[in-house]
Amino acid sequence: REAIRLQEQLVTVSPEDAERHRQLAVSFNNLSAVYLGSAAEQTALCYKSALEHQQLAIASQPDNTDYVMELAATYNNLGSLQSQQQEYAAAAGSYEQAIQLQQRLLKADPSRKSYRQDLAISFNNSGLVQSRLGQTSEAEEAFGQSVAIQESLVALHPDDMALRSSLGGVYNNLGIALEEQRSYEDAALAYKN
């Protein structure tokens, strides 16, 4: 907490300094990790404070891809927390924010593997939340987008077992969504993949 207090003072002295906002956001994200699992409300407040400072950093340097990537990660983390708290509509909004930012990053550098992996994860997370909300067609679409991205990654990196495992997990989620829509043949195909 002391690091945050000192960084807040530095931000007050130099409110236009994007890197100071970024460092403060990093500290809030680090503090959220301490609270995660034991104090959901405190964790959410930390994520929201991190988002505020990340957005201020991006306002000063909108083309800084590191800032955009970190903002997307914080939205994803907030979405995960909201999902754990069964705040599914809020989680859907957080994942949508992450997806928009990650699509922007991917458009700027389509060859960057980490951008595609992060986007695939966000689509999968969005699909899980849509399923919880009973929006099965939206869930199917999100899982389908995650599958497409992950299939292209596996094609480029066939020996990456983590990618293959992740792809299998998304196919499983897609199968569940299709089964909930009573599309049993399509669900069976998804499960076989």
N, C-alpha and C positions, 0 to 999 in steps of 0.2 A: 504494500500500500504506500510505503514511503517513496518508492520509485515513481509511482503514479503522481503523488503529490508534487514531487520535484519537477517532473516532466510537464505537469499542468502549469506550473509557474513559468517554465521556459516557453510554453505555447502562448501564455499571456503576454510575455515580453515580445515574442515574435510570432504573431498570429498568422502571418503569411508564409511562414517557413513550412513547406510541405513535409520535409523530412522529420521535423519535430512532431507534426501530427501523426506521421507514420509510426514513429517510435512510441508515441503514447498509445496508439492503437495496438501495437504489438504487446505492450505491457498489459492493456486491458484483456487482450486475448490470452495472455499467459495467466492472468489472474482468474479468468473464466475456467481454465483447466483445473485450478485449485478447487473451485467451487463445484465443478461438474460432478454430478452424482450425489451431492449432499445438500446443495442449496440452489435449486433451480431458479428461483427469483433473482438471486445475486448473479448467477451465471448469465441470465438473460440481460440484466442491466449492464454487465461487462461487455457482452456482445454488442448491445445497442450503443454503448459509449465508443467501442472500437469502430463500429460502422460510421458514427458521426465524424470521427477524426479521419477515417479513411476517405470519406466523401470530401472532406475539406482538403485533404492532400491531393485528391484527384482533381478537384476544382482548380487547384494551382498548376497541376501538371497532368492534364487529361490524357496525354499520350504515353504516360509512364505505365508500361504493361505490368511491372511488378506491383504497382499500387492497385491496378484493376484486378489482378490475379488474387491479391490478398483480400480485397473487398469481396470478391466472389466466394472465396473460402469462408469468410466470416458469415456471409449469408447462408452458405451451406451448413455451417456449424449451428447457426441459429435455427435453421429449419429442422435440423436433427433434434435439437433440444425441444422445440415446439412439438414435434411429432411424438417424442417421448412423453410429453405432458398432455398428449391427446388434443392439442390445439392444431388440428389438421388443416383448417382453412388458413391459419396464419403460416403454417409450415409450407403450404402450397405457394403462398405469396413469396416467402423467403427463397424457396427453390427456384421460382420463376425469375426472381432478381438475379440469382446466381447464374441461371441458364442464359439470360440476356447478356450478362457481362462475359461469360465464357464464349458465347457465340461471337461477340465482338473481338475477343482475343484470337479466336480461331480464324476469323476472317482476316485479321492482320498477319497471321503466321500459320497457314494451314498445315505446314509440315511439322509443327511442334507437337510431339507425342503427348507431353503432359497436358496440353490444352485439350486435346481430344479425350484423354482419359478422364480429366476432371468433368468435362461436359457429359460424357457417358454416365458417370457416377451421378451427376445432378439429375439427368433424365430418369435414371433408375429410381433415385430418391423421390422424385416427383411422381413417378408411377405408383410407388408404394403408398404415398399420401392420397393420391387420387383414388386408389382402391379402397382405402379406409373411409373416404368420403362417399363411396358408392358410385363414383364416376368411372365406371369400368371401361368405357370406350376411350376416355381421356388417358386412363392408365395404360391401356393397350397401346395407344399412340406413343406415349412416353417410353414405354418399354421397347417398342419397335425402333424408336430413334436411338435408344441406348444400344440395342442389338446391332443396328447398322454401323454405328461408330466402332463398337468393339470388334465386330467381324472384320472391319477394315484394318484395325490395329493388329489383330491376330494374323491376318494375311501378311502384314509387313513384318511381324515379329512372331513367327510360328513356334519358336522355342521358348517363348515367355509363358511359363506355366501360370503365373499370377493373372495374366490377361485371359488365358483360357478359363481359369477358374471363375473369374469375374463374369465372363461371357456366359458360362454355364448357370451362374446364379441369376442373371437377368433373364435367360431363357426360362428358368423355373418360375420367376415372377410373372413373365408373360403367359406361361401356361396356366397359372392360377387365375390371372385376369380373364383369359379366354374361357376357362372352365366356369367362372362366375357368370359369363355371358351365355353359357350353355353352348359354346362352340367347341364341342368335345373333340372333333377331328383335328381342328387347328391346335387345341390344347395338347393333344397327344403328340403332334408334330413338334411343338415347342419343347415338350418334355424330352423328346428323343434327341433334340439337338444338345 
